[in-house]
Amino acid sequence: MSAHPYGKDALPKRRGNGWSLSPQFRIMNQPAPLRISDQTSWEAPDPVRWARQGFAVINLDTRGGGHSEGRGDLLSDQEADDIAQVIGWAAEQPWSTGRVAMLGVSYLALSQYKVAALGPPALKAICPWEGFTDAYRDFLTPGGVVEDGFARVWLFATGRAARLRTDLAVERRKHPLRDASWESLTPSLSRIAVPILVCTSFSDSNLHSIGSLRAFQRVGSAERRAYVHRGPKWASLYGEEAFQAQLTFFDRHLRELDPALNTPHQPEHTFRTLQPVADGEEVEVYIPLSSSATLFHAGEQLRLIVAGRNLRPRNPFFGHFPAHYQPTKSGKATIFWAPGRASTLEIPVIPQ
């Protein structure tokens, strides 16, 4: 998922024999070519590329942006709560595994921090790709000096793109110092506990690098990784190396299911990568059941045994003869059940 006020439907358009791209692509020199599909909106992941990997892609118009109703406030608590509600909705859809991640550049990175700090249960990982974390320090008044170039352009363009209740251009004049109003727009990085892959590139260090490095240093996530590059901004984002880094990260934290074989009620793993679990780490595990046909009579009970090994590896009546399985290392695992961390057993019931 990505969320922003720019309008998700602002897509590349066919113009004669060529394509009309967002003019923002021309703001920064791009010494290398890039490839995106015609479904890719500004600063968002390419949905065609991700769908081919088995991911569902949601590009969200924040409140007041694009076709969303109402009037929004950029970087606000209300915006974060809106996104958290959409994450919860996405997790409940029949095409969803119930595990949601966020990815995007600049504002599509900024919008991840506050919602991650809220801790919606279905949000399992975030990947803010080049985005500041403190609007006052990193963007509007870096080093205590008012930035009046790109900030003016961005504030004007954002005001045109979205219906907003608060004009940050006016607010910066009313609040020249970093007071409580600016603090309210700043995410609480220490409250972010989900795994994070943050791009801390130096391709636009005056805007995004300092805030991205701050996020890597201060988030509360037990697992945090930084991707660093000094290449062209867009060619790097949509390049194969960055895509593979993002894909590997999401495969690990959205569990790695086979997009061709997996179904909502019968998970199929890819077994492509090792995913070791650290001591004390809580992870969600999908365990597919083998086929069975059992007739239960009224009053009979079903007992569930969960173990890290095959309980009867040599019993021919258990269906595993003549198999033999390598012994596993000893260890202890705890099964959790709590609001937001439900443990469930799903079995088909076929009426007689």
Salt bridges, closest charged atoms under 4 A:
ASP9 OD2 - LYS8 NZ 3.13
ASP9 OD2 - HIS67 NE2 3.30
ASP73 OD2 - ARG165 NH2 2.88
ASP77 OD1 - LYS114 NZ 2.72
ASP82 OD2 - ARG63 NE 2.84
GLU130 OE2 - HIS229 NE2 3.11
GLU130 OE1 - LYS233 NZ 2.23
ASP134 OD2 - ARG137 NH1 2.91
ASP134 OD2 - ARG178 NH2 2.81
ASP138 OD2 - ARG214 NH1 2.76
ASP148 OD2 - ARG152 NH2 2.65
GLU171 OE2 - LYS174 NZ 3.49
GLU171 OE1 - HIS175 NE2 3.44
ASP179 OD2 - HIS175 ND1 2.62
GLU183 OE1 - ARG178 NH1 2.70
ASP204 OD2 - HIS208 ND1 2.79
ASP204 OD2 - LYS233 NZ 2.92
GLU223 OE2 - ARG225 NH2 3.23
GLU223 OE2 - ARG252 NE 3.19
GLU223 OE2 - HIS253 NE2 3.17
GLU240 OE1 - ARG49 NH2 2.61
ASP251 OD2 - ARG272 NH2 3.70
GLU256 OE2 - ARG272 NE 3.41
GLU281 OE2 - ARG252 NH2 3.73
GLU282 OE1 - ARG341 NE 3.24
GLU284 OE1 - ARG99 NH1 2.25
GLU284 OE1 - LYS124 NZ 3.85
GLU346 OE2 - HIS265 ND1 2.60
